[in-house]
């Protein structure tokens, strides 16, 4: 039980660190543009295809079209989250320094999401469903 709480605290810390990078890319005085906050939409949408696929796919199947489609959609969402700051920086809407901070925040937040599913997504006796 204590290991689960420590893992949850570590994931919370890493999520807060990723959001700090994202907010620094928007709120620092030399950047001062809040357009990069639109990547939060991608952070919210990224786990949804896999959550839906887990509900509709039997675990005994080795491959499933539903699971593969979920992976494809998740990949598209994650690539879009990395692409949006680059497009904004290329168009001159945000500075490249803000783009770098948003990219760092994206990396930390997506690694946190992956860590959550690795730690709490298994079907064993310790899963996220107990929270």
N, CA, C and O atoms as a GROMACS GRO file, in nm:
protein
  524
    1UNK      N    1   0.083  -0.119   0.000
    1UNK     CA    2   0.000   0.000   0.000
    1UNK      C    3   0.087   0.125   0.000
    1UNK      O    4   0.057   0.222  -0.070
    2UNK      N    5   0.195   0.124   0.078
    2UNK     CA    6   0.282   0.241   0.087
    2UNK      C    7   0.355   0.267  -0.045
    2UNK      O    8   0.381   0.382  -0.080
    3UNK      N    9   0.388   0.159  -0.117
    3UNK     CA   10   0.454   0.177  -0.247
    3UNK      C   11   0.362   0.247  -0.346
    3UNK      O   12   0.407   0.327  -0.427
    4UNK      N   13   0.233   0.216  -0.339
    4UNK     CA   14   0.137   0.282  -0.428
    4UNK      C   15   0.124   0.429  -0.399
    4UNK      O   16   0.109   0.510  -0.491
    5UNK      N   17   0.129   0.465  -0.271
    5UNK     CA   18   0.120   0.606  -0.234
    5UNK      C   19   0.245   0.680  -0.278
    5UNK      O   20   0.237   0.793  -0.327
    6UNK      N   21   0.361   0.618  -0.262
    6UNK     CA   22   0.486   0.680  -0.308
    6UNK      C   23   0.486   0.698  -0.459
    6UNK      O   24   0.530   0.802  -0.510
    7UNK      N   25   0.436   0.599  -0.531
    7UNK     CA   26   0.428   0.611  -0.677
    7UNK      C   27   0.332   0.722  -0.717
    7UNK      O   28   0.358   0.798  -0.810
    8UNK      N   29   0.220   0.731  -0.647
    8UNK     CA   30   0.123   0.836  -0.677
    8UNK      C   31   0.179   0.974  -0.648
    8UNK      O   32   0.154   1.069  -0.723
    9UNK      N   33   0.255   0.988  -0.541
    9UNK     CA   34   0.319   1.116  -0.508
    9UNK      C   35   0.424   1.151  -0.613
    9UNK      O   36   0.435   1.267  -0.654
   10UNK      N   37   0.502   1.052  -0.656
   10UNK     CA   38   0.604   1.077  -0.759
   10UNK      C   39   0.539   1.118  -0.891
   10UNK      O   40   0.589   1.208  -0.959
   11UNK      N   41   0.430   1.053  -0.928
   11UNK     CA   42   0.360   1.090  -1.051
   11UNK      C   43   0.300   1.230  -1.039
   11UNK      O   44   0.301   1.306  -1.136
   12UNK      N   45   0.248   1.264  -0.923
   12UNK     CA   46   0.193   1.398  -0.902
   12UNK      C   47   0.302   1.504  -0.913
   12UNK      O   48   0.281   1.609  -0.973
   13UNK      N   49   0.418   1.475  -0.856
   13UNK     CA   50   0.530   1.569  -0.864
   13UNK      C   51   0.575   1.588  -1.008
   13UNK      O   52   0.600   1.700  -1.052
   14UNK      N   53   0.586   1.477  -1.083
   14UNK     CA   54   0.633   1.490  -1.221
   14UNK      C   55   0.528   1.561  -1.307
   14UNK      O   56   0.563   1.636  -1.398
   15UNK      N   57   0.400   1.538  -1.280
   15UNK     CA   58   0.296   1.612  -1.353
   15UNK      C   59   0.302   1.760  -1.323
   15UNK      O   60   0.285   1.843  -1.413
   16UNK      N   61   0.324   1.794  -1.196
   16UNK     CA   62   0.336   1.936  -1.159
   16UNK      C   63   0.459   1.999  -1.223
   16UNK      O   64   0.456   2.115  -1.264
   17UNK      N   65   0.568   1.923  -1.232
   17UNK     CA   66   0.689   1.974  -1.297
   17UNK      C   67   0.664   2.000  -1.446
   17UNK      O   68   0.707   2.102  -1.499
   18UNK      N   69   0.594   1.908  -1.513
   18UNK     CA   70   0.562   1.928  -1.654
   18UNK      C   71   0.472   2.048  -1.676
   18UNK      O   72   0.493   2.125  -1.770
   19UNK      N   73   0.372   2.066  -1.590
   19UNK     CA   74   0.286   2.183  -1.601
   19UNK      C   75   0.361   2.312  -1.571
   19UNK      O   76   0.330   2.417  -1.628
   20UNK      N   77   0.460   2.306  -1.483
   20UNK     CA   78   0.544   2.423  -1.454
   20UNK      C   79   0.622   2.464  -1.578
   20UNK      O   80   0.630   2.583  -1.610
   21UNK      N   81   0.680   2.367  -1.648
   21UNK     CA   82   0.750   2.398  -1.773
   21UNK      C   83   0.655   2.461  -1.874
   21UNK      O   84   0.690   2.559  -1.940
   22UNK      N   85   0.537   2.406  -1.885
   22UNK     CA   86   0.439   2.458  -1.980
   22UNK      C   87   0.399   2.601  -1.944
   22UNK      O   88   0.393   2.688  -2.032
   23UNK      N   89   0.373   2.626  -1.818
   23UNK     CA   90   0.335   2.761  -1.776
   23UNK      C   91   0.450   2.860  -1.787
   23UNK      O   92   0.429   2.978  -1.817
   24UNK      N   93   0.573   2.814  -1.763
   24UNK     CA   94   0.688   2.903  -1.782
   24UNK      C   95   0.703   2.943  -1.928
   24UNK      O   96   0.742   3.055  -1.958
   25UNK      N   97   0.673   2.850  -2.018
   25UNK     CA   98   0.679   2.882  -2.160
   25UNK      C   99   0.575   2.985  -2.202
   25UNK      O  100   0.588   3.047  -2.307
   26UNK      N  101   0.474   3.004  -2.120
   26UNK     CA  102   0.369   3.102  -2.151
   26UNK      C  103   0.385   3.231  -2.071
   26UNK      O  104   0.367   3.340  -2.125
   27UNK      N  105   0.418   3.220  -1.945
   27UNK     CA  106   0.404   3.333  -1.854
   27UNK      C  107   0.531   3.413  -1.828
   27UNK      O  108   0.524   3.521  -1.769
   28UNK      N  109   0.646   3.364  -1.870
   28UNK     CA  110   0.767   3.444  -1.849
   28UNK      C  111   0.755   3.575  -1.924
   28UNK      O  112   0.696   3.581  -2.032
   29UNK      N  113   0.812   3.679  -1.867
   29UNK     CA  114   0.793   3.813  -1.920
   29UNK      C  115   0.843   3.825  -2.064
   29UNK      O  116   0.780   3.895  -2.145
   30UNK      N  117   0.953   3.760  -2.098
   30UNK     CA  118   1.004   3.773  -2.234
   30UNK      C  119   0.920   3.695  -2.336
   30UNK      O  120   0.930   3.720  -2.456
   31UNK      N  121   0.837   3.600  -2.290
   31UNK     CA  122   0.750   3.526  -2.381
   31UNK      C  123   0.611   3.588  -2.382
   31UNK      O  124   0.568   3.641  -2.484
   32UNK      N  125   0.541   3.581  -2.272
   32UNK     CA  126   0.416   3.652  -2.250
   32UNK      C  127   0.300   3.623  -2.344
   32UNK      O  128   0.210   3.705  -2.355
   33UNK      N  129   0.300   3.509  -2.412
   33UNK     CA  130   0.190   3.472  -2.500
   33UNK      C  131   0.137   3.338  -2.452
   33UNK      O  132   0.214   3.246  -2.425
   34UNK      N  133   0.007   3.325  -2.441
   34UNK     CA  134  -0.053   3.206  -2.382
   34UNK      C  135  -0.107   3.106  -2.483
   34UNK      O  136  -0.182   3.016  -2.446
   35UNK      N  137  -0.072   3.119  -2.609
   35UNK     CA  138  -0.115   3.024  -2.710
   35UNK      C  139  -0.067   2.881  -2.684
   35UNK      O  140  -0.140   2.787  -2.716
   36UNK      N  141   0.051   2.860  -2.627
   36UNK     CA  142   0.094   2.722  -2.604
   36UNK      C  143   0.007   2.644  -2.504
   36UNK      O  144   0.020   2.522  -2.495
   37UNK      N  145  -0.079   2.711  -2.432
   37UNK     CA  146  -0.166   2.639  -2.339
   37UNK      C  147  -0.266   2.548  -2.409
   37UNK      O  148  -0.329   2.463  -2.346
   38UNK      N  149  -0.280   2.565  -2.540
   38UNK     CA  150  -0.369   2.477  -2.615
   38UNK      C  151  -0.320   2.333  -2.617
   38UNK      O  152  -0.397   2.243  -2.649
   39UNK      N  153  -0.193   2.308  -2.584
   39UNK     CA  154  -0.146   2.170  -2.578
   39UNK      C  155  -0.209   2.095  -2.460
   39UNK      O  156  -0.206   1.972  -2.458
   40UNK      N  157  -0.265   2.167  -2.364
   40UNK     CA  158  -0.336   2.100  -2.255
   40UNK      C  159  -0.452   2.016  -2.308
   40UNK      O  160  -0.485   1.912  -2.250
   41UNK      N  161  -0.512   2.060  -2.416
   41UNK     CA  162  -0.618   1.982  -2.479
   41UNK      C  163  -0.565   1.846  -2.525
   41UNK      O  164  -0.633   1.744  -2.509
   42UNK      N  165  -0.446   1.844  -2.580
   42UNK     CA  166  -0.386   1.718  -2.624
   42UNK      C  167  -0.350   1.630  -2.504
   42UNK      O  168  -0.361   1.508  -2.513
   43UNK      N  169  -0.308   1.690  -2.394
   43UNK     CA  170  -0.275   1.613  -2.274
   43UNK      C  171  -0.400   1.547  -2.218
   43UNK      O  172  -0.395   1.435  -2.166
   44UNK      N  173  -0.512   1.616  -2.226
   44UNK     CA  174  -0.638   1.559  -2.177
   44UNK      C  175  -0.687   1.449  -2.270
   44UNK      O  176  -0.738   1.347  -2.224
   45UNK      N  177  -0.673   1.469  -2.401
   45UNK     CA  178  -0.725   1.373  -2.498
   45UNK      C  179  -0.638   1.248  -2.515
   45UNK      O  180  -0.689   1.145  -2.559
   46UNK      N  181  -0.510   1.255  -2.483
   46UNK     CA  182  -0.419   1.145  -2.514
   46UNK      C  183  -0.454   1.011  -2.449
   46UNK      O  184  -0.441   0.909  -2.516
   47UNK      N  185  -0.497   1.004  -2.324
   47UNK     CA  186  -0.527   0.870  -2.270
   47UNK      C  187  -0.665   0.815  -2.309
   47UNK      O  188  -0.692   0.697  -2.288
   48UNK      N  189  -0.751   0.897  -2.365
   48UNK     CA  190  -0.889   0.855  -2.390
   48UNK      C  191  -0.899   0.737  -2.488
   48UNK      O  192  -0.974   0.644  -2.459
   49UNK      N  193  -0.828   0.736  -2.602
   49UNK     CA  194  -0.841   0.618  -2.691
   49UNK      C  195  -0.799   0.487  -2.624
   49UNK      O  196  -0.863   0.384  -2.645
   50UNK      N  197  -0.694   0.491  -2.545
   50UNK     CA  198  -0.650   0.367  -2.479
   50UNK      C  199  -0.748   0.324  -2.370
   50UNK      O  200  -0.769   0.205  -2.349
   51UNK      N  201  -0.808   0.420  -2.300
   51UNK     CA  202  -0.908   0.384  -2.199
   51UNK      C  203  -1.030   0.319  -2.264
   51UNK      O  204  -1.084   0.222  -2.212
   52UNK      N  205  -1.072   0.373  -2.377
   52UNK     CA  206  -1.186   0.314  -2.449
   52UNK      C  207  -1.150   0.175  -2.501
   52UNK      O  208  -1.231   0.083  -2.492
   53UNK      N  209  -1.030   0.160  -2.554
   53UNK     CA  210  -0.989   0.030  -2.608
   53UNK      C  211  -0.978  -0.075  -2.498
   53UNK      O  212  -1.011  -0.191  -2.522
   54UNK      N  213  -0.933  -0.037  -2.381
   54UNK     CA  214  -0.924  -0.133  -2.271
   54UNK      C  215  -1.061  -0.182  -2.226
   54UNK      O  216  -1.075  -0.295  -2.180
   55UNK      N  217  -1.162  -0.098  -2.240
   55UNK     CA  218  -1.298  -0.138  -2.201
   55UNK      C  219  -1.360  -0.233  -2.303
   55UNK      O  220  -1.445  -0.315  -2.267
   56UNK      N  221  -1.319  -0.224  -2.430
   56UNK     CA  222  -1.385  -0.298  -2.536
   56UNK      C  223  -1.304  -0.414  -2.591
   56UNK      O  224  -1.352  -0.486  -2.679
   57UNK      N  225  -1.182  -0.434  -2.542
   57UNK     CA  226  -1.097  -0.539  -2.596
   57UNK      C  227  -1.076  -0.645  -2.489
   57UNK      O  228  -1.050  -0.614  -2.372
   58UNK      N  229  -1.087  -0.769  -2.529
   58UNK     CA  230  -1.060  -0.879  -2.439
   58UNK      C  231  -0.909  -0.898  -2.427
   58UNK      O  232  -0.838  -0.894  -2.528
   59UNK      N  233  -0.860  -0.917  -2.306
   59UNK     CA  234  -0.715  -0.928  -2.285
   59UNK      C  235  -0.657  -1.058  -2.338
   59UNK      O  236  -0.536  -1.070  -2.350
   60UNK      N  237  -0.741  -1.155  -2.370
   60UNK     CA  238  -0.688  -1.282  -2.421
   60UNK      C  239  -0.644  -1.272  -2.566
   60UNK      O  240  -0.566  -1.356  -2.612
   61UNK      N  241  -0.691  -1.172  -2.638
   61UNK     CA  242  -0.652  -1.155  -2.777
   61UNK      C  243  -0.510  -1.099  -2.784
   61UNK      O  244  -0.475  -1.008  -2.709
   62UNK      N  245  -0.429  -1.153  -2.874
   62UNK     CA  246  -0.292  -1.102  -2.887
   62UNK      C  247  -0.290  -0.970  -2.961
   62UNK      O  248  -0.218  -0.878  -2.922
   63UNK      N  249  -0.367  -0.958  -3.068
   63UNK     CA  250  -0.378  -0.832  -3.141
   63UNK      C  251  -0.525  -0.801  -3.161
   63UNK      O  252  -0.609  -0.891  -3.171
   64UNK      N  253  -0.555  -0.676  -3.167
   64UNK     CA  254  -0.694  -0.634  -3.184
   64UNK      C  255  -0.695  -0.507  -3.268
   64UNK      O  256  -0.611  -0.419  -3.250
   65UNK      N  257  -0.790  -0.499  -3.359
   65UNK     CA  258  -0.802  -0.379  -3.442
   65UNK      C  259  -0.838  -0.258  -3.358
   65UNK      O  260  -0.793  -0.147  -3.387
   66UNK      N  261  -0.918  -0.278  -3.255
   66UNK     CA  262  -0.957  -0.168  -3.167
   66UNK      C  263  -0.836  -0.113  -3.092
   66UNK      O  264  -0.819   0.008  -3.080
   67UNK      N  265  -0.753  -0.203  -3.040
   67UNK     CA  266  -0.633  -0.160  -2.968
   67UNK      C  267  -0.534  -0.091  -3.061
   67UNK      O  268  -0.473   0.009  -3.024
   68UNK      N  269  -0.519  -0.144  -3.181
   68UNK     CA  270  -0.428  -0.081  -3.278
   68UNK      C  271  -0.477   0.056  -3.320
   68UNK      O  272  -0.397   0.148  -3.337
   69UNK      N  273  -0.608   0.072  -3.338
   69UNK     CA  274  -0.664   0.202  -3.370
   69UNK      C  275  -0.642   0.300  -3.254
   69UNK      O  276  -0.613   0.417  -3.277
   70UNK      N  277  -0.656   0.252  -3.132
   70UNK     CA  278  -0.632   0.338  -3.015
   70UNK      C  279  -0.486   0.383  -3.012
   70UNK      O  280  -0.458   0.500  -2.983
   71UNK      N  281  -0.393   0.293  -3.040
   71UNK     CA  282  -0.251   0.332  -3.045
   71UNK      C  283  -0.228   0.436  -3.154
   71UNK      O  284  -0.154   0.532  -3.134
   72UNK      N  285  -0.291   0.416  -3.270
   72UNK     CA  286  -0.275   0.510  -3.380
   72UNK      C  287  -0.329   0.649  -3.342
   72UNK      O  288  -0.263   0.749  -3.367
   73UNK      N  289  -0.447   0.654  -3.284
   73UNK     CA  290  -0.505   0.782  -3.244
   73UNK      C  291  -0.423   0.850  -3.135
   73UNK      O  292  -0.404   0.971  -3.137
   74UNK      N  293  -0.376   0.771  -3.041
   74UNK     CA  294  -0.292   0.828  -2.934
   74UNK      C  295  -0.163   0.885  -2.992
   74UNK      O  296  -0.118   0.992  -2.950
   75UNK      N  297  -0.104   0.814  -3.086
   75UNK     CA  298   0.018   0.863  -3.150
   75UNK      C  299  -0.007   0.994  -3.223
   75UNK      O  300   0.074   1.086  -3.216
   76UNK      N  301  -0.120   1.003  -3.293
   76UNK     CA  302  -0.155   1.128  -3.361
   76UNK      C  303  -0.174   1.243  -3.265
   76UNK      O  304  -0.133   1.356  -3.294
   77UNK      N  305  -0.236   1.217  -3.150
   77UNK     CA  306  -0.256   1.321  -3.050
   77UNK      C  307  -0.124   1.368  -2.992
   77UNK      O  308  -0.102   1.488  -2.975
   78UNK      N  309  -0.035   1.273  -2.961
   78UNK     CA  310   0.095   1.309  -2.902
   78UNK      C  311   0.180   1.386  -3.003
   78UNK      O  312   0.244   1.485  -2.967
   79UNK      N  313   0.182   1.343  -3.128
   79UNK     CA  314   0.258   1.415  -3.231
   79UNK      C  315   0.202   1.555  -3.250
   79UNK      O  316   0.279   1.650  -3.272
   80UNK      N  317   0.071   1.570  -3.243
   80UNK     CA  318   0.011   1.703  -3.254
   80UNK      C  319   0.051   1.793  -3.138
   80UNK      O  320   0.070   1.913  -3.156
   81UNK      N  321   0.064   1.735  -3.019
   81UNK     CA  322   0.106   1.814  -2.904
   81UNK      C  323   0.249   1.866  -2.921
   81UNK      O  324   0.281   1.975  -2.874
   82UNK      N  325   0.333   1.789  -2.987
   82UNK     CA  326   0.469   1.836  -3.014
   82UNK      C  327   0.474   1.928  -3.136
   82UNK      O  328   0.559   2.016  -3.144
   83UNK      N  329   0.382   1.909  -3.228
   83UNK     CA  330   0.384   1.989  -3.350
   83UNK      C  331   0.328   2.128  -3.333
   83UNK      O  332   0.374   2.222  -3.399
   84UNK      N  333   0.229   2.145  -3.246
   84UNK     CA  334   0.166   2.276  -3.229
   84UNK      C  335   0.266   2.384  -3.186
   84UNK      O  336   0.265   2.491  -3.246
   85UNK      N  337   0.352   2.361  -3.086
   85UNK     CA  338   0.448   2.467  -3.051
   85UNK      C  339   0.547   2.497  -3.162
   85UNK      O  340   0.589   2.612  -3.178
   86UNK      N  341   0.584   2.397  -3.239
   86UNK     CA  342   0.678   2.419  -3.349
   86UNK      C  343   0.612   2.506  -3.456
   86UNK      O  344   0.675   2.597  -3.510
   87UNK      N  345   0.488   2.476  -3.488
   87UNK     CA  346   0.416   2.556  -3.588
   87UNK      C  347   0.399   2.700  -3.538
   87UNK      O  348   0.418   2.795  -3.614
   88UNK      N  349   0.364   2.714  -3.410
   88UNK     CA  350   0.348   2.849  -3.355
   88UNK      C  351   0.481   2.926  -3.357
   88UNK      O  352   0.483   3.046  -3.384
   89UNK      N  353   0.590   2.857  -3.329
   89UNK     CA  354   0.722   2.924  -3.330
   89UNK      C  355   0.765   2.958  -3.473
   89UNK      O  356   0.821   3.064  -3.497
   90UNK      N  357   0.738   2.869  -3.568
   90UNK     CA  358   0.775   2.896  -3.708
   90UNK      C  359   0.698   3.015  -3.764
   90UNK      O  360   0.750   3.090  -3.847
   91UNK      N  361   0.574   3.032  -3.721
   91UNK     CA  362   0.492   3.143  -3.767
   91UNK      C  363   0.519   3.272  -3.690
   91UNK      O  364   0.462   3.376  -3.724
   92UNK      N  365   0.603   3.267  -3.589
   92UNK     CA  366   0.637   3.386  -3.513
   92UNK      C  367   0.535   3.424  -3.407
   92UNK      O  368   0.540   3.535  -3.353
   93UNK      N  369   0.443   3.336  -3.377
   93UNK     CA  370   0.343   3.364  -3.274
   93UNK      C  371   0.405   3.354  -3.135
   93UNK      O  372   0.374   3.434  -3.047
   94UNK      N  373   0.494   3.256  -3.115
   94UNK     CA  374   0.566   3.241  -2.988
   94UNK      C  375   0.715   3.239  -3.019
   94UNK      O  376   0.756   3.220  -3.133
   95UNK      N  377   0.796   3.259  -2.916
   95UNK     CA  378   0.941   3.254  -2.932
   95UNK      C  379   0.988   3.108  -2.924
   95UNK      O  380   0.919   3.020  -2.874
   96UNK      N  381   1.109   3.086  -2.977
   96UNK     CA  382   1.164   2.951  -2.976
   96UNK      C  383   1.197   2.904  -2.835
   96UNK      O  384   1.191   2.784  -2.808
   97UNK      N  385   1.230   2.994  -2.746
   97UNK     CA  386   1.254   2.956  -2.606
   97UNK      C  387   1.127   2.903  -2.541
   97UNK      O  388   1.131   2.806  -2.465
   98UNK      N  389   1.015   2.967  -2.571
   98UNK     CA  390   0.886   2.919  -2.521
   98UNK      C  391   0.854   2.782  -2.581
   98UNK      O  392   0.800   2.695  -2.514
   99UNK      N  393   0.888   2.765  -2.708
   99UNK     CA  394   0.867   2.636  -2.773
   99UNK      C  395   0.948   2.527  -2.703
   99UNK      O  396   0.897   2.416  -2.683
  100UNK      N  397   1.070   2.556  -2.666
  100UNK     CA  398   1.153   2.459  -2.595
  100UNK      C  399   1.097   2.423  -2.459
  100UNK      O  400   1.098   2.306  -2.419
  101UNK      N  401   1.048   2.524  -2.386
  101UNK     CA  402   0.988   2.495  -2.256
  101UNK      C  403   0.860   2.414  -2.270
  101UNK      O  404   0.835   2.324  -2.189
  102UNK      N  405   0.781   2.442  -2.370
  102UNK     CA  406   0.659   2.365  -2.392
  102UNK      C  407   0.693   2.222  -2.432
  102UNK      O  408   0.626   2.128  -2.389
  103UNK      N  409   0.796   2.205  -2.513
  103UNK     CA  410   0.840   2.070  -2.551
  103UNK      C  411   0.888   1.991  -2.429
  103UNK      O  412   0.857   1.872  -2.414
  104UNK      N  413   0.963   2.057  -2.341
  104UNK     CA  414   1.008   1.990  -2.218
  104UNK      C  415   0.888   1.953  -2.132
  104UNK      O  416   0.882   1.843  -2.076
  105UNK      N  417   0.792   2.044  -2.120
  105UNK     CA  418   0.671   2.014  -2.044
  105UNK      C  419   0.593   1.899  -2.105
  105UNK      O  420   0.542   1.814  -2.033
  106UNK      N  421   0.582   1.897  -2.238
  106UNK     CA  422   0.515   1.786  -2.307
  106UNK      C  423   0.582   1.653  -2.274
  106UNK      O  424   0.514   1.555  -2.243
  107UNK      N  425   0.714   1.650  -2.280
  107UNK     CA  426   0.786   1.526  -2.253
  107UNK      C  427   0.760   1.477  -2.112
  107UNK      O  428   0.733   1.359  -2.091
  108UNK      N  429   0.768   1.567  -2.014
  108UNK     CA  430   0.747   1.527  -1.876
  108UNK      C  431   0.603   1.482  -1.853
  108UNK      O  432   0.580   1.381  -1.786
  109UNK      N  433   0.507   1.554  -1.907
  109UNK     CA  434   0.366   1.519  -1.886
  109UNK      C  435   0.332   1.387  -1.954
  109UNK      O  436   0.262   1.304  -1.895
  110UNK      N  437   0.379   1.365  -2.077
  110UNK     CA  438   0.347   1.240  -2.144
  110UNK      C  439   0.418   1.122  -2.077
  110UNK      O  440   0.362   1.012  -2.072
  111UNK      N  441   0.538   1.142  -2.027
  111UNK     CA  442   0.604   1.035  -1.951
  111UNK      C  443   0.529   1.007  -1.821
  111UNK      O  444   0.525   0.892  -1.776
  112UNK      N  445   0.471   1.109  -1.761
  112UNK     CA  446   0.390   1.089  -1.642
  112UNK      C  447   0.265   1.008  -1.674
  112UNK      O  448   0.226   0.919  -1.598
  113UNK      N  449   0.202   1.037  -1.786
  113UNK     CA  450   0.083   0.961  -1.827
  113UNK      C  451   0.119   0.815  -1.853
  113UNK      O  452   0.047   0.724  -1.812
  114UNK      N  453   0.231   0.793  -1.922
  114UNK     CA  454   0.275   0.656  -1.948
  114UNK      C  455   0.307   0.586  -1.817
  114UNK      O  456   0.271   0.470  -1.797
  115UNK      N  457   0.375   0.657  -1.726
  115UNK     CA  458   0.406   0.598  -1.596
  115UNK      C  459   0.283   0.562  -1.518
  115UNK      O  460   0.280   0.459  -1.450
  116UNK      N  461   0.179   0.644  -1.526
  116UNK     CA  462   0.054   0.612  -1.458
  116UNK      C  463  -0.005   0.483  -1.511
  116UNK      O  464  -0.048   0.397  -1.434
  117UNK      N  465  -0.009   0.468  -1.644
  117UNK     CA  466  -0.068   0.347  -1.701
  117UNK      C  467   0.018   0.225  -1.675
  117UNK      O  468  -0.035   0.114  -1.663
  118UNK      N  469   0.149   0.241  -1.667
  118UNK     CA  470   0.236   0.127  -1.637
  118UNK      C  471   0.217   0.084  -1.491
  118UNK      O  472   0.207  -0.035  -1.463
  119UNK      N  473   0.212   0.181  -1.400
  119UNK     CA  474   0.201   0.147  -1.258
  119UNK      C  475   0.061   0.105  -1.217
  119UNK      O  476   0.046   0.010  -1.140
  120UNK      N  477  -0.040   0.173  -1.266
  120UNK     CA  478  -0.175   0.150  -1.218
  120UNK      C  479  -0.267   0.088  -1.322
  120UNK      O  480  -0.386   0.068  -1.294
  121UNK      N  481  -0.218   0.057  -1.440
  121UNK     CA  482  -0.304   0.007  -1.546
  121UNK      C  483  -0.311  -0.143  -1.555
  121UNK      O  484  -0.393  -0.195  -1.631
  122UNK      N  485  -0.230  -0.215  -1.480
  122UNK     CA  486  -0.232  -0.360  -1.487
  122UNK      C  487  -0.356  -0.416  -1.420
  122UNK      O  488  -0.420  -0.350  -1.339
  123UNK      N  489  -0.389  -0.537  -1.455
  123UNK     CA  490  -0.508  -0.601  -1.400
  123UNK      C  491  -0.482  -0.679  -1.272
  123UNK      O  492  -0.562  -0.765  -1.236
  124UNK      N  493  -0.372  -0.652  -1.204
  124UNK     CA  494  -0.341  -0.728  -1.083
  124UNK      C  495  -0.416  -0.669  -0.963
  124UNK      O  496  -0.507  -0.588  -0.980
  125UNK      N  497  -0.377  -0.710  -0.845
  125UNK     CA  498  -0.448  -0.666  -0.724
  125UNK      C  499  -0.425  -0.518  -0.693
  125UNK      O  500  -0.500  -0.460  -0.614
  126UNK      N  501  -0.325  -0.457  -0.753
  126UNK     CA  502  -0.297  -0.315  -0.727
  126UNK      C  503  -0.317  -0.238  -0.855
  126UNK      O  504  -0.228  -0.234  -0.940
  127UNK      N  505  -0.432  -0.177  -0.869
  127UNK     CA  506  -0.462  -0.103  -0.992
  127UNK      C  507  -0.522   0.031  -0.958
  127UNK      O  508  -0.556   0.058  -0.843
  128UNK      N  509  -0.536   0.114  -1.058
  128UNK     CA  510  -0.586   0.250  -1.037
  128UNK      C  511  -0.733   0.249  -1.000
  128UNK      O  512  -0.784   0.350  -0.951
  129UNK      N  513  -0.803   0.138  -1.021
  129UNK     CA  514  -0.945   0.132  -0.991
  129UNK      C  515  -0.973   0.144  -0.842
  129UNK      O  516  -1.084   0.182  -0.803
  130UNK      N  517  -0.875   0.113  -0.758
  130UNK     CA  518  -0.898   0.123  -0.614
  130UNK      C  519  -0.891   0.267  -0.566
  130UNK      O  520  -0.930   0.296  -0.452
  131UNK      N  521  -0.844   0.358  -0.647
  131UNK     CA  522  -0.837   0.498  -0.605
  131UNK      C  523  -0.967   0.557  -0.635
  131UNK      O  524  -0.989   0.676  -0.609
   0.00000   0.00000   0.00000
